[in-house]
C-alpha cells in the first residue's frame, strides 16, 4: 500500500484541519498543510499545538464506519513494530504497532491495529498523551481502557430521560404514633440537657 500525503491534523484543542502535506518530517517540529487537497494557501502547523497527525487514504473517509478499538488478536510483533496502546489526554484510545516509540521523542509513528481503517499511519504527539504502553503492557492498557469505556456507557444508559428530573426514592415517613419496626424516635431531652437513653 502506498502511503499518501493526505492528512487530517487534530489539534490539542479539538480543531481539525484536512489537506495535503509535502514537507512533513518527524524530526522537525514545523510543517505545512494545504487545506482541502492542495487548493488553498498552506497553513503552518507546529507539533506543540497538535494531538496527532493522521495520514489517511481519503479526506472524506466513511463517517458511518466504526473503527475497531483495541487489538484484533494480532501478533505481539510485526514488520511494523511492537504492539503499542496510546491513551490521549482527551480519553481517546488508539492501538497499533510502532518501530519508533521512546518517551523522550516529541512524537512517533503508529500503524493502526485495525488494518481496514481509513488511517494508514498516525504521528502521535507525545505531549498530548496521558499513557503509552508497549508490548504486553499495551494489551493490559487496551483492556483496562475499553472496560472503563463500557462501564461509562452503562452508567450513561441509567441516566434519566432528557427533561425529567431525577428524584431519589425516599422511605415513607411514619404516621404519628405508628412507628414501624426498627424505627426509634428521638428521645425527649432530660432536665439536665442530656437525652434519655444516651448514656
C-alpha positions as CSV (number, residue, x, y, z in Angstrom):
1,X,0.0,0.0,0.0
2,X,1.4,3.4,-1.0
3,X,1.5,5.9,1.8
4,X,-0.3,9.1,0.9
5,X,0.3,12.7,1.8
6,X,-3.3,13.2,2.6
7,X,-3.5,14.2,6.3
8,X,-6.0,15.0,9.0
9,X,-4.4,17.2,11.6
10,X,-6.1,17.1,15.0
11,X,-5.2,20.0,17.3
12,X,-4.9,19.6,21.1
13,X,-7.9,22.0,21.5
14,X,-10.2,19.8,19.3
15,X,-9.9,21.6,15.9
16,X,-9.4,19.6,12.8
17,X,-7.6,20.5,9.5
18,X,-7.7,18.3,6.4
19,X,-5.4,18.6,3.4
20,X,-2.1,17.6,1.8
21,X,1.4,18.0,3.3
22,X,4.6,17.9,1.3
23,X,7.2,18.9,3.9
24,X,6.3,16.8,7.0
25,X,9.3,15.3,8.9
26,X,9.1,13.6,12.3
27,X,12.4,15.3,13.2
28,X,11.2,18.8,12.6
29,X,8.5,20.4,14.7
30,X,7.0,22.6,12.0
31,X,5.4,21.6,8.7
32,X,2.7,22.8,6.3
33,X,-0.7,21.6,5.1
34,X,-2.5,22.8,2.0
35,X,-6.2,22.6,3.0
36,X,-8.8,20.5,1.1
37,X,-6.4,18.7,-1.2
38,X,-3.9,21.4,-2.1
39,X,-6.1,24.2,-3.5
40,X,-5.6,26.8,-0.7
41,X,-2.7,28.6,0.9
42,X,-0.5,26.5,3.1
43,X,-1.2,26.5,6.8
44,X,1.8,26.2,9.1
45,X,1.4,23.6,11.9
46,X,3.6,23.0,14.9
47,X,3.8,19.8,16.9
48,X,3.3,21.6,20.2
49,X,-0.3,22.6,19.1
50,X,-1.3,19.1,17.9
51,X,-2.7,15.9,19.3
52,X,-1.8,13.8,16.3
53,X,-1.4,13.8,12.5
54,X,-3.4,11.1,10.7
55,X,-2.1,10.0,7.2
56,X,-5.3,8.8,5.5
57,X,-6.4,7.0,2.3
58,X,-9.2,9.6,1.8
59,X,-10.0,13.0,3.2
60,X,-13.7,12.2,3.3
61,X,-13.5,8.7,4.8
62,X,-16.6,6.9,5.9
63,X,-18.4,8.8,8.7
64,X,-20.7,5.9,9.4
65,X,-17.8,3.4,9.9
66,X,-16.9,2.5,13.5
67,X,-13.1,1.8,13.8
68,X,-12.4,-1.4,15.8
69,X,-11.0,-0.4,19.2
70,X,-8.3,-2.4,20.9
71,X,-6.2,-5.2,19.3
72,X,-7.5,-7.8,16.8
73,X,-5.7,-10.9,18.3
74,X,-2.7,-9.7,16.3
75,X,0.8,-11.0,16.9
76,X,3.0,-9.4,19.6
77,X,5.3,-8.0,16.9
78,X,5.0,-7.5,13.2
79,X,7.1,-5.9,10.4
80,X,5.5,-2.6,11.6
81,X,6.9,-3.0,15.1
82,X,5.7,-3.9,18.5
83,X,2.2,-3.6,19.9
84,X,1.5,-0.2,21.4
85,X,-1.5,1.4,23.1
86,X,-1.9,5.1,23.4
87,X,-4.4,6.9,25.6
88,X,-4.7,10.6,24.9
89,X,-5.5,13.4,27.3
90,X,-9.0,13.7,25.8
91,X,-9.7,10.0,26.6
92,X,-9.3,8.6,23.1
93,X,-7.6,5.2,22.8
94,X,-5.6,4.1,19.8
95,X,-3.9,0.7,19.4
96,X,-1.4,-0.4,16.8
97,X,2.3,-1.1,16.1
98,X,5.3,1.1,16.2
99,X,9.0,0.9,15.4
100,X,10.0,4.3,16.8
101,X,8.4,5.0,20.2
102,X,10.6,6.3,23.1
103,X,9.3,8.6,25.8
104,X,12.0,11.2,25.0
105,X,10.8,11.8,21.5
106,X,8.5,14.6,20.6
107,X,6.4,12.2,18.5
108,X,6.3,8.8,16.9
109,X,4.6,6.9,14.1
110,X,1.9,4.3,14.9
111,X,0.3,1.9,12.4
112,X,-3.3,1.1,13.4
113,X,-4.2,-2.4,14.6
114,X,-7.4,-2.0,12.5
115,X,-5.9,-2.5,9.0
116,X,-9.3,-1.7,7.4
117,X,-9.3,1.8,8.9
118,X,-9.0,4.9,6.7
119,X,-5.9,5.8,8.8
120,X,-2.7,4.4,7.1
121,X,-0.4,5.7,9.9
122,X,-0.6,8.1,12.7
123,X,2.0,10.5,14.0
124,X,1.3,10.7,17.7
125,X,2.4,13.9,19.6
126,X,3.9,12.6,22.9
127,X,2.8,15.7,24.9
128,X,-0.8,15.0,24.0
129,X,-0.8,11.5,25.5
130,X,-1.8,10.5,29.0
131,X,-0.4,7.0,28.9
132,X,1.6,5.0,26.4
133,X,2.4,1.3,26.8
134,X,4.3,-1.1,24.5
135,X,4.5,-4.9,24.3
136,X,2.4,-7.0,26.8
137,X,1.6,-3.8,28.8
138,X,-0.2,-2.4,25.7
139,X,-2.8,-5.3,25.8
140,X,-3.4,-4.5,29.5
141,X,-3.9,-0.8,28.9
142,X,-6.3,-1.5,26.0
143,X,-8.4,-3.9,28.1
144,X,-8.5,-1.5,31.0
145,X,-9.5,1.5,28.9
146,X,-12.1,-0.5,27.0
147,X,-13.6,-1.9,30.2
148,X,-13.8,1.6,31.7
149,X,-15.5,2.9,28.5
150,X,-18.1,0.1,28.6
151,X,-18.8,0.9,32.3
152,X,-19.2,4.6,31.4
153,X,-21.7,3.7,28.6
154,X,-23.6,1.6,31.0
155,X,-23.8,4.5,33.5
156,X,-25.0,6.8,30.7
157,X,-27.8,4.4,29.9
158,X,-29.1,4.6,33.5
159,X,-29.4,8.4,33.4
160,X,-32.9,9.8,33.4
161,X,-34.6,10.8,30.1
162,X,-34.0,14.4,28.9
163,X,-36.4,16.8,30.6
164,X,-37.1,14.5,33.5
165,X,-35.5,15.4,36.8
166,X,-34.1,12.6,38.8
167,X,-35.6,12.3,42.3
168,X,-34.3,10.0,45.0
169,X,-36.7,7.4,46.4
170,X,-37.4,8.3,50.0
171,X,-38.8,5.9,52.6
172,X,-42.3,7.0,53.7
173,X,-42.4,8.9,57.0
174,X,-44.2,7.1,59.8
175,X,-47.5,8.4,60.8
176,X,-47.7,9.8,64.4
177,X,-48.0,7.1,67.0
178,X,-47.4,4.3,64.5
179,X,-43.6,3.7,64.4
180,X,-42.6,0.8,62.1
181,X,-40.4,-2.0,63.2
182,X,-36.8,-0.8,63.7
183,X,-37.9,2.9,63.9
184,X,-36.8,4.7,67.0
185,X,-38.0,8.2,67.6
186,X,-35.5,10.7,69.1
187,X,-36.0,10.5,72.9
188,X,-37.0,13.8,74.6
189,X,-34.3,15.7,76.4
190,X,-33.9,15.3,80.2
191,X,-33.9,18.2,82.6
192,X,-30.0,18.2,82.7
193,X,-29.9,18.7,78.9
194,X,-28.9,15.1,78.0
195,X,-31.1,12.7,76.1
196,X,-32.8,9.8,77.7
197,X,-31.0,6.5,76.7
198,X,-27.9,8.3,75.6
199,X,-25.8,7.1,78.5
